[in-house]
Amino acid sequence: MTIYYTKVQTPLGILYISSTNGEIIDVSLSDLDFNKRNEKEARVYHPSESVLLKAEKQLGEYFKGDRKSFSLPLKLVGTSFQLDVWKELCKIPYGEIVSYQDVATNINNQKAVRAVGQANRRNPIPILVPCHRVLGKNNALTGYAGERIDLKEKLLKLEGVLS
């Protein structure tokens, strides 16, 4: 299985998008994240790969404010709990926010608030799977992609949730 990737310049900095078999498998938000993933599974730079071109185009439209949802084939790999959380995240509309408690309730696991937070943190396809739309109690900006709350804030401002 060959994993292809491309680099996309965005208002957040350079994003690395990876795919295999015509499906997006990863969006890395930093060089460090990408390098960690590339150590585990070597990736081939191939910016003209079809799904990567589509992802670059759609992300460009999103960052310009012209796209509210993505229509890309995604391949999410995780535990059944993580997959339930990530599928629920995909239901959160552009410009709206929910709490970790809301996600836990929606997947019929009300006591799993912390586990929802961990699944959010492990989301391999941020932005496309919009984990940035999940906030803590009282709409607190809590961790994003580990410690990247600044990115979460930028994305929510882009979507008009924050001013």
GUKEVO-270028 format. One line per 3 residues: number of its first residue (from 1); their letters; for each residue x, y, z of N, C-alpha, C. Coordinates in Angstrom, 2 decimals. Atoms other than C-alpha are relative to their C-alpha. Layout:
BEGIN
NUM	a	X:Y:Z:X:Y:Z:X:Y:Z; ...
This chain:
BEGIN
1	mti	0.85:-1.18:0.00:0.00:0.00:0.00:0.90:1.24:0.00; -0.77:-1.24:0.09:1.54:3.27:-1.12:-0.81:1.15:0.58; 0.64:-1.18:-0.57:0.74:6.40:0.86:0.60:1.21:-0.69
4	yyt	-0.42:-1.22:0.68:0.90:9.62:-1.12:-0.30:1.20:0.89; 0.31:-1.22:-0.74:1.04:13.11:0.31:0.28:1.22:-0.85; -0.27:-1.31:0.59:0.99:16.73:-0.68:0.08:1.01:1.13
7	kvq	-0.08:-1.10:-0.95:1.71:19.99:1.10:-0.90:1.13:-0.51; 0.93:-1.05:0.38:-0.90:22.74:1.12:0.23:1.21:0.91; -0.16:-1.24:-0.76:-0.26:26.34:2.18:-1.37:0.53:0.37
10	tpl	1.29:-0.49:-0.49:-3.15:27.64:4.32:0.25:1.13:1.00; -0.17:-1.02:-1.05:-3.78:30.47:6.79:0.50:-0.59:1.33; -0.51:0.66:-1.21:-2.85:27.91:9.48:1.46:-0.37:-0.14
13	gil	-1.35:0.48:0.31:0.51:27.23:7.85:-0.11:-1.14:-1.01; 0.00:1.12:0.95:1.48:24.22:5.76:-0.70:-1.19:0.63; 0.65:1.24:-0.39:-0.84:21.23:6.03:0.53:-1.10:-0.91
16	yis	-0.40:1.17:0.77:0.25:17.78:4.90:-1.21:-0.91:-0.09; 1.15:0.85:0.22:-2.52:15.70:3.38:0.49:-1.31:-0.60; -0.44:1.32:0.47:-2.00:11.96:2.90:-1.20:-0.81:-0.46
19	stn	1.06:0.86:0.52:-4.00:9.42:0.93:0.57:-1.36:-0.39; -0.33:1.31:0.55:-4.01:5.81:-0.10:-1.27:-0.54:-0.66; 1.13:0.60:0.71:-6.25:3.98:-2.56:-1.11:1.01:-0.27
22	gei	1.00:-1.01:0.35:-8.00:7.24:-3.47:-0.79:0.55:1.17; 0.70:-0.50:-1.18:-9.01:8.07:0.12:0.96:0.79:0.87; -0.80:-0.79:-0.93:-7.75:10.73:2.51:0.11:-0.78:1.30
25	idv	-0.20:0.74:-1.25:-6.21:9.07:5.57:0.56:0.88:1.11; -0.67:-0.79:-1.01:-4.47:11.93:7.32:0.13:1.45:-0.45; -0.36:-1.40:0.19:-4.17:15.69:7.63:0.89:0.37:1.18
28	sls	-0.95:-0.39:-1.05:-1.08:16.75:9.58:0.08:1.51:0.03; 0.05:-1.45:-0.18:-1.16:20.27:11.01:1.36:0.64:0.22; -1.34:-0.56:-0.20:2.60:20.65:11.43:1.04:-0.94:-0.58
31	dld	-1.12:0.83:0.45:5.97:19.42:10.21:0.25:-1.14:0.99; -0.26:0.99:-1.04:6.42:17.61:13.52:-0.99:-1.17:-0.09; 1.02:1.05:0.13:3.12:15.71:13.20:0.25:-0.85:-1.24
34	fnk	-0.22:0.74:1.25:3.85:14.79:9.60:1.23:-0.90:0.12; -1.23:0.78:-0.11:7.39:13.64:10.37:-0.19:-1.24:0.88; 0.28:1.16:-0.86:6.14:11.37:13.18:-0.75:-1.07:-0.79
37	rne	0.79:0.96:0.78:3.62:9.76:10.84:0.82:-0.61:-1.13; -0.83:0.46:1.10:6.13:9.49:8.01:1.03:-1.02:0.48; -0.94:0.99:-0.56:8.51:7.59:10.31:-0.65:-1.37:0.09
40	kea	0.72:1.27:-0.17:5.86:4.92:10.90:-0.32:-0.64:-1.34; 0.39:0.48:1.33:4.71:4.62:7.29:0.54:0.99:-1.02; -0.61:-0.90:0.97:6.87:6.10:4.55:-1.03:0.48:-1.02
43	rvy	0.94:-0.62:0.93:4.98:8.47:2.30:0.74:0.54:-1.22; -0.58:-0.44:1.27:5.61:9.46:-1.30:-0.64:1.32:-0.39; 0.52:-1.32:0.41:5.28:13.11:-2.33:-0.57:-0.13:-1.41
46	hps	0.69:0.15:1.29:2.73:13.11:-5.16:-1.16:0.99:-0.06; 1.04:-1.04:-0.06:0.85:16.44:-5.34:-1.02:-0.08:-1.12; 0.97:0.07:1.10:-0.87:15.51:-8.61:-0.94:-1.19:0.14
49	esv	0.92:1.10:-0.24:-2.65:12.47:-7.12:-1.41:0.57:0.11; 1.35:-0.54:0.20:-6.35:12.96:-7.87:-0.69:0.45:1.29; 0.72:-0.37:-1.22:-7.84:12.92:-4.36:0.73:1.10:0.77
52	llk	-0.76:-1.07:-0.66:-5.04:15.13:-3.05:-0.26:1.34:-0.67; 0.36:-1.24:0.71:-5.78:17.71:-5.75:-1.38:0.49:0.41; 1.35:-0.37:-0.44:-9.46:17.63:-4.78:0.03:0.56:1.42
55	aek	-0.09:-0.47:-1.38:-8.57:18.04:-1.11:0.61:1.40:0.05; -0.64:-1.32:0.03:-6.28:20.98:-1.85:-0.99:1.06:-0.50; 0.99:-0.94:0.55:-9.01:22.65:-3.94:-1.08:0.31:1.04
58	qlg	1.09:-0.20:-0.96:-11.72:22.11:-1.33:0.49:0.74:1.26; -0.54:-0.74:-1.15:-9.49:23.30:1.53:0.21:1.47:-0.35; -0.16:-1.38:0.45:-8.65:26.42:-0.48:-1.33:0.74:0.02
61	eyf	1.34:-0.60:-0.01:-12.37:27.10:-0.93:-0.48:0.22:1.43; 0.39:-0.11:-1.42:-12.98:26.48:2.79:0.67:1.22:0.64; -0.72:-1.10:-0.63:-10.30:28.93:3.86:-0.36:1.36:-0.59
64	kgd	0.50:-1.24:0.59:-11.69:31.56:1.46:-1.42:0.31:0.46; 1.37:-0.17:-0.45:-15.12:31.09:3.06:-1.03:-0.42:-1.02; 0.90:0.40:1.08:-16.61:29.62:-0.12:-0.53:-1.42:0.14
67	rks	0.43:1.40:-0.16:-17.06:26.03:1.12:-0.39:-0.22:1.45; 0.52:0.25:-1.35:-19.12:24.94:4.12:0.11:-1.48:0.39; -0.15:1.42:-0.29:-18.70:21.16:3.81:0.93:-0.61:-1.04
70	fsl	-0.94:0.68:0.89:-16.29:18.73:2.22:-0.64:-1.23:-0.60; 0.49:1.22:0.66:-17.05:15.99:-0.27:1.21:-0.77:-0.52; -1.20:0.76:0.31:-13.97:13.84:-0.15:-0.13:-1.40:0.60
73	plk	0.01:1.34:-0.59:-13.54:10.10:0.38:1.02:-0.06:1.15; -0.86:0.07:-1.18:-12.14:9.60:3.89:0.10:-1.45:0.45; -0.17:1.32:-0.60:-10.69:6.45:5.39:0.46:0.22:1.44
76	lvg	-0.28:-0.15:-1.42:-10.87:6.61:9.17:0.32:-1.36:0.59; -0.41:1.25:-0.65:-9.03:3.92:11.11:0.16:0.28:1.48; -0.08:-0.15:-1.44:-9.52:3.61:14.85:-0.85:-1.05:0.67
79	tsf	0.86:0.91:-0.75:-11.39:1.81:17.57:-1.45:0.27:-0.38; 1.42:-0.23:0.31:-15.14:1.40:17.24:-0.51:1.25:0.71; 0.40:-1.21:-0.72:-15.57:4.11:19.90:0.48:1.24:-0.74
82	qld	-0.54:-1.14:0.74:-13.28:6.51:18.02:-0.79:0.23:-1.29; 0.76:-0.13:1.25:-15.13:5.82:14.77:-1.38:0.59:0.26; 1.31:-0.58:-0.36:-18.45:6.57:16.48:0.12:1.50:0.25
85	vwk	-0.21:-1.43:-0.30:-17.07:9.88:17.76:0.26:0.77:-1.29; -0.36:-0.72:1.22:-15.54:10.87:14.42:-1.19:0.12:-0.96; 1.20:-0.08:0.84:-18.76:10.04:12.55:-0.95:1.07:0.54
88	elc	0.84:-1.02:-0.62:-20.65:12.21:15.03:0.55:1.40:-0.29; -0.61:-1.31:0.30:-18.19:15.07:14.47:-0.36:0.46:-1.41; 0.32:-0.35:1.39:-18.94:14.94:10.74:-1.42:0.54:-0.15
91	kip	1.38:-0.50:0.05:-22.57:15.78:11.55:-0.11:1.45:0.49; 0.07:-1.36:-0.53:-21.69:19.13:13.16:0.11:0.99:-1.16; -0.03:-0.92:1.14:-22.58:21.85:10.64:1.04:1.11:0.14
94	yge	-0.89:-1.16:0.09:-20.23:24.61:9.57:-0.58:1.13:0.85; 0.43:-1.16:-0.78:-20.39:27.54:11.96:-0.76:-0.32:1.26; 0.69:0.38:-1.24:-21.90:25.57:14.82:0.98:-0.73:0.91
97	ivs	-0.84:0.67:-0.97:-20.38:24.20:17.99:-0.85:-0.89:0.89; 0.63:0.88:-0.97:-21.23:21.41:20.40:1.01:-0.22:1.12; -0.91:0.31:-1.11:-19.76:20.28:23.72:0.42:-1.47:-0.08
100	yqd	-0.42:1.40:-0.10:-17.88:17.08:24.48:-1.14:-0.82:0.58; 1.15:0.68:-0.60:-20.91:16.16:26.60:-1.06:-0.28:-1.07; 0.97:0.21:1.08:-23.19:16.64:23.55:0.41:-1.19:-0.87
103	vat	-0.47:1.11:0.85:-21.04:14.27:21.50:-0.20:-1.32:0.74; 0.18:1.22:-0.79:-21.03:11.68:24.30:-1.46:-0.42:0.04; 1.44:0.29:-0.04:-24.81:11.92:24.59:-0.49:-0.50:-1.35
106	nin	0.46:0.37:1.34:-25.31:11.69:20.82:0.46:-1.39:-0.44; -0.44:1.35:0.34:-23.32:8.45:20.64:-0.46:-1.01:1.07; 0.60:0.85:-1.04:-25.35:7.04:23.57:1.01:-0.52:1.01
109	nqk	-1.02:0.36:-0.99:-22.42:7.05:25.97:0.26:1.23:0.87; -0.01:-1.27:-0.72:-23.17:9.98:28.29:1.17:0.16:0.97; -1.08:-0.09:-0.98:-20.41:9.13:30.77:1.39:0.04:-0.63
112	avr	-1.28:0.10:0.70:-17.68:9.04:28.13:0.56:1.36:-0.45; -0.42:-1.34:0.42:-16.97:12.79:28.02:1.52:0.08:-0.18; -1.47:-0.05:0.13:-13.23:12.41:28.67:0.49:-0.86:-1.17
115	avg	-0.38:0.87:1.12:-12.99:9.54:26.20:-0.31:0.67:-1.34; 0.32:-0.77:1.21:-14.70:11.74:23.60:1.12:1.00:-0.26; -1.11:-0.93:0.14:-11.99:14.32:24.26:1.25:-0.68:-0.55
118	qan	-1.17:0.74:0.50:-9.29:11.70:23.70:-0.19:-0.43:-1.46; 0.26:0.36:1.40:-10.94:10.50:20.49:0.15:1.23:-0.89; -0.16:-1.26:0.74:-11.11:14.12:19.34:1.48:0.28:-0.24
121	rrn	-1.44:-0.27:0.08:-7.41:14.50:20.07:0.69:-0.92:-1.01; -0.63:0.98:0.90:-6.60:11.39:18.02:-0.60:0.02:-1.42; 0.59:-0.12:1.33:-8.67:12.45:15.00:1.11:0.16:-1.04
124	pip	-1.09:-0.09:0.98:-6.33:11.75:12.06:-0.28:0.96:-1.15; 0.35:-0.82:1.15:-8.20:14.02:9.66:-0.66:1.31:0.48; 0.60:-1.24:-0.47:-8.72:17.38:11.40:-0.40:0.91:-1.16
127	ilv	0.64:-0.93:0.93:-10.64:20.12:9.60:-1.04:-0.73:-0.84; 0.97:0.76:0.80:-12.23:17.57:7.23:-0.98:-0.75:0.91; 0.83:0.55:-1.08:-13.54:15.76:10.32:0.09:1.07:1.09
130	pch	-0.12:-1.28:-0.70:-14.34:18.95:12.23:0.01:-0.06:1.54; -0.13:0.08:-1.46:-13.14:18.26:15.76:0.17:1.38:0.63; -0.14:-1.36:-0.53:-12.49:22.00:16.12:-1.34:0.59:0.44
133	rvl	1.34:-0.51:-0.34:-16.26:22.48:16.49:-0.50:-0.54:1.35; 0.37:0.55:-1.31:-16.28:20.71:19.88:0.72:0.81:1.08; -0.54:-0.84:-1.07:-15.83:22.89:22.96:-0.28:-0.65:1.35
136	gkn	0.20:0.47:-1.36:-15.59:22.25:26.66:-1.20:0.66:0.65; 1.10:-0.61:-0.76:-18.03:23.27:29.37:0.06:1.52:-0.14; 0.13:-1.46:0.11:-19.26:26.85:29.11:0.71:0.55:-1.24
139	nal	-0.62:-0.38:1.28:-17.91:26.97:25.51:1.49:0.33:0.12; -1.43:-0.22:-0.18:-14.30:26.85:26.73:0.77:-0.62:-1.16; -0.90:0.53:1.02:-11.67:26.48:24.02:0.97:-0.93:0.72
142	tgy	-0.91:0.96:-0.62:-9.93:23.32:25.10:0.84:-0.62:-1.10; -1.00:0.55:0.91:-7.16:21.30:23.46:-0.46:-0.29:-1.40; 0.25:0.32:1.40:-7.01:20.96:19.72:1.29:-0.54:-0.57
145	age	-1.20:0.63:0.57:-4.59:18.61:17.99:1.10:0.00:1.04; -0.95:-0.03:-1.10:-2.89:18.22:21.31:-0.09:1.33:0.72; -0.05:-1.29:-0.69:-2.00:21.71:22.44:-0.22:1.18:-0.94
148	rid	0.12:-1.04:1.02:-2.93:23.73:19.33:-1.33:0.75:0.07; 1.24:-0.76:-0.18:-5.79:25.80:20.74:-0.05:1.19:-0.95; -0.04:-1.13:0.92:-4.62:28.68:18.53:-0.61:-0.36:-1.36
151	lke	0.57:0.43:1.28:-5.58:26.65:15.44:-1.51:-0.14:0.10; 1.44:0.14:-0.23:-8.99:25.83:16.88:-0.66:1.36:-0.03; 0.54:-1.36:-0.04:-9.57:29.52:17.55:-0.06:0.60:-1.40
154	kll	-0.01:-0.52:1.36:-8.57:30.45:13.98:-1.10:-0.62:-0.85; 1.04:0.67:0.78:-10.91:27.86:12.48:-1.39:0.46:0.41; 1.32:-0.46:-0.47:-13.84:28.94:14.65:-0.25:1.46:-0.38
157	kle	0.17:-1.38:0.48:-13.21:32.59:13.74:-0.34:-0.01:-1.49; 0.28:0.13:1.43:-13.15:31.63:10.06:-1.46:-0.36:-0.23; 1.38:0.45:0.15:-16.52:29.93:10.51:-1.01:0.94:0.65
160	gvl	0.90:-1.00:-0.56:-17.95:32.95:12.32:-0.52:-0.33:1.38; 0.44:0.39:-1.33:-18.35:31.21:15.68:0.59:0.95:1.05; -0.68:-0.95:-0.90:-15.84:33.51:17.41:0.26:1.30:-0.76
163	s	-0.30:-1.27:0.68:-15.20:37.17:16.71:1.41:0.45:0.33
